[in-house]
Amino acid sequence: MYRRQLIPVVLLLGVTFLSGCERAPKGMVPVYPCKITLTKGGAPVVNVGISLFANSLSGSYSVGGATDANGVAEISTSYGSYFTKGAPAGEFQVTVMEVPTIPDELKIPHEQLSQMPGPERDAHLAKVSAARAAFKRSVPFSFATPDSTPLKVTVAESRQGTEVSFEINDY
């Protein structure tokens, strides 16, 4: 289920590298600067995907970003294949998606994995699965879906932008 929530963030990051200085397409709503800071126990929550969901936006929109070393996500919007920094004005549910990581020694290129004999590959995949299961989340899973997240943000129709901070210990 969480993979589906991660797709908008991955698409946003990928489109960042492919987009240039093109004009906003017809039908694109205006966007405004938006930054979201996420902390837990006063420390930044790093490398998590943040997505903004609003019932008022069509499925062609994807709004979100990823936190940096300071726990700050600069929000961007994609509309179809167009990508720009900022978020449309309005009220949003804020989801936080944390992807379980595995130790580097368990990361094997797909080509190498596909060449392993069946039992060896199965044993390796079992180790990967165990490592993911042992992953200690810093963000409760309830933050991962629009229906369960307690986080909300109202993006102002302002060139000054919207900056909001969430201390997840409060939830």
N, C-alpha and C positions, 0 to 999 in steps of 0.2 A: 504494500500500500504506500509506504513512504517513497518508493521509487517514483511513483506518479507525481508526488508533490515536488520531487527534486527536478523533474524534467524542465519546468519553466526556468529554474535557476541555471541549469546547464545550458539551455538554449540561449539565455541572455548572455552568459559568459562567452559562448561560441560566436554569437552574432557580433559581439563587441569587436572581435578581430576582423570580421568580414565587412563591417559597415564603414562607409566613408562619410563624406560631407554631403550627403544627398538631402534633397528637400523632403519634408514630411509629406506622406501620401495624403491624398484627399480622404477626408473622413477621420483623420487622426485628431484626437483631442489635444489641447495644449497640456504641456507638462511643466511642473515646477520643481525646483531643487528639493530634495528630501534625503535626510540622513537619519539612520536609526542606530543607536548605540545599545548594545546588549551586554550586561554585566551579571555576574553571579558572585555574591559575597564581596562585591566591590572590585572584583577582577574581571578583565574583559573576557567575553566568550568569543573565541577566535575560530575562523574557518568553518562557519556554519552558514547555510543558505537561508535567506530571508525572502519570503514571497508575500505579496500583498494581494488580497482577494476582495473584490467588490461585485455585488450583484448587478451594479449599474454598468459594468463594462462587458463588452462582448467577448466571446472566446478567442477573438483575434489578438487580444491584448495579453501580455505577460509582463508583470511588474515585480521587480525584486532586485536582489544583490547578494553579496557575500561579505561577512565580517572580516576585517583585517586584523592585524596584530593588536590594535587598540579596541577591538570589539565594535568598530564602526562599519556600517554598510552604507555605501552611497547607492541610492536606489535608482534604477534605470527602467525604462519601458521599451518593450518591443511591440510593434504593431505589424503583423504579417512579417515581412522580412526587414522592415525598417527598425532601427535601434537608436535610442537617444537617452541621455542622462535626464533623470527627473521622473516624476510620477504625476498622473492626472490628479486634479483636485477631487476631494471626496473622502468618504469614510471607508476604511479598509479593515479587514481581519488580517492580522499579521501572523504568519506561520514561521516557525523556525525548524529547519531540517538539519539534523546532524547525521552525517553518514558514518557508520562504523568504519574504523580503519583497521588494517591488519599490519603486522610487523613486516618490515622490508624483506626479511629473509623468506617470507611466504609469497611474495609477489613474483610471479613467473609469467613471462610473456605468453600470450595465448598460443602462439605457434609452438612453443616448447611444451606447453601443457597438452596440446592436441597430439603430440608425438609420444607422450608417455604411455607405457603399457597400462591397460585398464586398471589393474589393482593398485599400481603406483599412483595413477591419476586420482583414483577414488580416495586413497589414503591422504593425498595432498589436499584434495577438496574438503575432506573431513577436518583436517587441521585448520583450513581457512574458515570453515563454518564454526568451529569451536572458538577461534580467535574473535570472530564477529560477535558470537554469543557472549563472550567474556568482556566485550567492549563496555567500558563504564561511561554511560551518558552523562554529560554535564547539563543537558537540557531535557526536561521531562518529555516523554513521547506525546503527551497531550498537547504540546505546542505545535505539533506537526500537521494538524488538519484545521481547516477553517471552522469546522463544526465544534472543535474542542478547545481551540486556543483562547486564552483569556486576553490576549493582546490585541489592542485596536489602536489605529492612528487615523487622525483626520489631516489630510494633506491640504494645506491652505492654498488658495489661489493667489499666490504672492511670489514675486521674484526674489524676495528675501529668503524664501524657502521654509521648510518645516524641519525642525530637528527635535527628535524625541529620544528619551533614554528609558530603557526597561531594566529593572533590577529583578531578575527572575526568582530571587529568594522571596519576593513579595507574593508569589503564587503557589 
